[in-house]
Amino acid sequence: MGRIAVIGAGMGAMAAAARLAVAGHRVTVYERAETYGGAVRRFERDGFGFDTGPGLLTLPAVYRDLFLKTGKEPLEDCVELVQVDPSSRHVFADGTEVSLPNASRAGVVAALDEALGAGTGQRWGDFLVRAREAWDRTRRPLLEEPLWPNWQVLAEREPYPALPHKKLLRTRRASTLAEIGAWELRDERLAALLDAHALAYGLDPRTAPASAAVLPYMEHAFGTWYVRGGVRELARAVYERCVRRRVEFVFDAEIVRIAEKDGRAAGVELADGTVEDADFVVAGVHPETLRGLTGHPLDAEGDVRPEGAPARVGRFTVLLALRGARDSGAAHRTVVHAPDRGAELDALDSASPEGVTPTVTVLRPDDPALRPDGEHESVVVSAVLPAQPHTAWADLLVEAAATVIPGLRERVLWREVRTPDDRAAGTGGGIAAPSLAAGQGRFLHPANTTCLPGLYRAGGWSHPGGGLAHAGMSGALVAGLIVEGPEFRGSQ
């Protein structure tokens, strides 16, 4: 078997490394940071622990499959997965609120009807049925298969179904997520609930295709999961699985060039001038970084590029160390919706977004591993904001959190701020969204193969896009393409 150099130790890159090692390849991972995990990082201080990247997991089956295919220990023997129930609590601009059960359509319908009024639950439930249709139409090409050579078919065809309009005696097809909210949900709070799933990935629902309906559907259908000890524990488990499969890791190792020979990738050059030969190179980095490492474009004419998400947005996070025990019955995740949705969306593409209050997510895990004792609590507060936000926004996020955490202001021992540009926090200054159909291809990501033979892409900035599950699938696709060759068509 061959020698494989992997650039970066993010989740997608490590998933590829583990699978390739099991297939008999000799794999070395080069990571410029001092640790593994990419955006899946942890901050610790004074006995408090915080996930500074993703705080929850959907589609755990992706990592169950990874552990099944790379060893005898199943995922649940390596980490403890806990279903979060309720899945989320939502506080809307008009003061109403609702807690949504985890992975229960009937429970969600009943909760919405009770909290927001009769009929709201049914409209949301009917929307989920249509979202499932979009999911069924796109699941394989956008999650389980390499990107089609004729990807334009995915770009042009909207998989979200048209909705019959009784009064007009015809059907009407939504082209954006915002149109679904306005035409089908017909309630500002339900529209805000829908918008929040797009905003979490830095997508503007006014321009995101209707196919983005798969984002809330995935959470509803497959549940919301927490990894005991924090999601960083999942990264640790994947790293340890790689090590057990004899993957070598070299940290504090910056790659400055991808070596080429006879028109194909032939290894990597480190900052100290050392060149390490390889038969294949797997790059788990942003496309712009990858082009810099090769010195020439890697995409074929007409190939897709990640242009769908706004370029200047990222996740702004405040880590709060609190005195006092977590109140009984507190939701793991609470979403405090923006008082002015239009102003919030305008701010995503504004050079001067002062005075705008964003949608804020508050994570309060009931996890002894993340606090010094039972008389303290660790909380992560975050929002998607322009990549160069005002420092005053940390106060805005804390103010929003104070509306749902009793006595918050008096409980704060200290706080730590992570901005979208804070690469040490693992955010990378941007958000990679899952690949979405329609939208003229602007919401697809570059294929796992490149125009340079022997060079492959993995991770959230490549097909099938961002998020823990999608990054894990990118590793599976890359491994399949290297082991089986270009005829590989994905999992069966």
C-alpha angles and dihedrals in degrees: 000000000000141000115254128195116201118198111212133011098237121136096267093046093048091047089055092045094053093048093046092049091053088052088060102262123137104239130192122183118206114200123180092205125070095251145029132257105070106217091000098093138145132219118205131187135152093353094310122118130195136183105231093188128037113354100190138036132223126186095026087177088083091064093037087059092047092054093043092053096044104045151341096271111089120220093257090059089058102040135016112241118200126189110231112230121214090032090213143342117223126203112192132206093256092056097256118128140188137190114216120211118233117262096340118121093186091048093049092048091051093046093051093047091051096045103034104025140275113308098024093094093050092051091051091046091051089049090054090054090055091043088055089056090054089048093050091050096050107027097096101040094041101039114013105034135057112261110282116250085229092051089150087083088065091045096053103038119076107214095193106100126245116252122227112240109211097198095046092041091224140082125264124202120208113222098189136036090245090058090055089055094048100040104032109023095038094189126098092221094050089047089051089050089053094044092054092066091056094042090055087068096041093258123143106225089213090066103023110103121252086250086077083084085091089073097070089035093059091052092047097045101040101029135233116279136192125203110224108242090026133293088281085077089066090055089049091051093050091047092050091048088054092050091050089053089054097255108158119222124203112190128194085031116137117198112214101175142015107229118227133200129177091354098307140088109277105172144307135282119219127214091259090059096256114142118208114199120226139171091217134018123207115196119200095183139105114284092244091054091048093052088052090054093054100037094224140064115282101195126091118235107287094015117147125261129194098257100131102088120069108267097223104052132099142152117284111199137189118196112206126199107199134192115221131050123287107265116253114262095017113156117246090225127027124180115204105199122220116262090227113033094184093053090047092054093046089053092060089071099031128109091207111036097160118152095025120128111207132207106275129206119207118197117195107172115193092223125137089202091069100052135054093237144332092285094066138057136203118214132184117205119187145166137179109249141157111294092249102046128176114262088233088072090079087066090048091054092049091048090054091048090050090064090065104029112068114234093357098153093055093044099056113113094174141329136216122206125212117189126198089256094052099107091176087069090056096244094119092208095277146056124241112211125204114266113269132196125239121020092109089284096296090123097051123093131224116282121262089244122066137202088258107080113234094025119107136179125226135170137049096314092061134057124331090025140224135342128073095274095046092047089052090051091051088060091051092050094049092048090050093050093050096043099040100025131227091322089071109120103182137260119334 
